[in-house]
């Protein structure tokens, strides 16, 4: 500003006593002007050269008028006091009623232009919710939450419905989900056949607010809309629904408004009246329906001795396998995953292992075009990655390399072998060294066993420096997993000895001798946790099963138990550390959490989180009371283990306050229009 004033002075005439009236020489004018411009430019870049623009943009006017009625135009112009930016419009800006053909939303300098492509509905309130997407162009000052509205009828609907969307399984906030309304008297199929009438989108906290709602009764739905049709059309889409209808309303209320002196000090806390729209605390628990459609996903032969078949979903019965170039009767040992959707066929016969191409006719249940399971026959071809001929060459190279090493030892007079030893079977043990009193020792074999001689498995307990035989149980759990259990005593040492050849695979590979020392930790190494649980769901009794789980900092289950009929969940022999706690109502008693089904009106099994960290210390007994329903669902999960963090709130930079402090000048924030 100083440069401009000086320029105006230089344009005036002056009087020279010796020469009379005249003007400054042109060269001098140009040079002096340049100096002033440089000086002015330097001051513009200096933080002390002027106040920053810390004022957010605001709307000057709009066409059609914001809140206008009887509107017929589909093109909207919203004008601002300064140049603005629209951040991430695709994600943040939402038009309601939803537009099947996406609206065109763009900025033009100091204005936003919204062009609706769909035909306008009669007597309907339209809202364009910009959320916090609008900032000024120069400094990025956020305008804050802004919604533009108009009506094609003679009045504006102003009611709102708000709440939270959470993942039903772990109460994670769900960001970017559509939440919408259907009339309460609409058929249940409306969610599958008609677009939602009004919609909103959740933020990083799972929070949504549906605006421009007319008086009436509604049902609320949430949807991760994969195909953009605003209705539930795919099983892969996350979905939520409420059994009860809602009636939007409002009432006058007050809230606290904090006036900040600066970024650290509060000037005042005022109670500000506002209109509270209800309901504002809905909790929509979203789930994905089981993907029960069964198709053949892939086949493979990763190694010559096993065939792999994967389906999209399991089946109660195994496929019928018929060999087309070999006899498939008794040719396999079948290993199935827990859900029976992944199968491994271990070949028994070395002749089949050495056959490069195996052709199988498989008959199994596959989902047909009507969505029903029916028997289907497919011809499958299995070829290993490495051919039999190439494997023989690699084995020969390995043998020759070994023979050269033995020849070198022989020439040096060292001990050597004349027959190449066969590699022994290697067992994987789940525990080595210290164990817990409730622990079982798991054995996993790389291949199915043909022989498991339990007489060669010896467990001894140390008593007064003597080793005495210890009763134990050894049994098979799955195709390649076995478990050893015993009545472990606190602070006691044990010795596990396995004789050679105790295990032998179907390919003739035997195990070597093995010895493993085990010691059970002492009682002083543990913490005990007792949880008194109340506030059960209304439809749950003390006889129903409530599974209580302890979680680590990654939200993974480390221990679980079932709430007793006395209302207490007990965890003994807990290792010291920090834990979190979750519970779910096992309504069908199958010992696992189950998702919901929309067409059957079945919600996912309810899940609850204890909203505090549990600090377990050695030698301590920890007692906690937990009312499942005392805390709203969206506040239950501790932030420390919540993966979806809240969106970072946009705030004015408030750099003028800091500058005023440096200059020793008083400062009052001007948050309103300039």
PyMOL commands that set and color helices and strands:
alter all, ss='L'
color gray80, all
select helices_A, chain A and resi 2-10+26-45+47-49+89-92+190-193+350-353+388-411+454-456+523-525+633-635+639-641+655-663
alter helices_A, ss='H'
color red, helices_A
select strands_A, chain A and resi 14-16+20-22+59-63+75-80+84-86+94-96+104-108+111-115+125-131+134-136+146-151+159-167+178-183+198-201+207-213+217-223+239-241+246-247+249-260+266-278+282-286+296-303+306-311+320-323+332-336+342-347+357-367+373-383+427-429+433-435+441-445+449-452+457-463+466-469+473-476+481-485+493-498+503-505+514-520+526-534+545-551+557-562+568-575+577-586+607-616+621-627
alter strands_A, ss='S'
color yellow, strands_A
deselect
rebuild
show_as cartoon
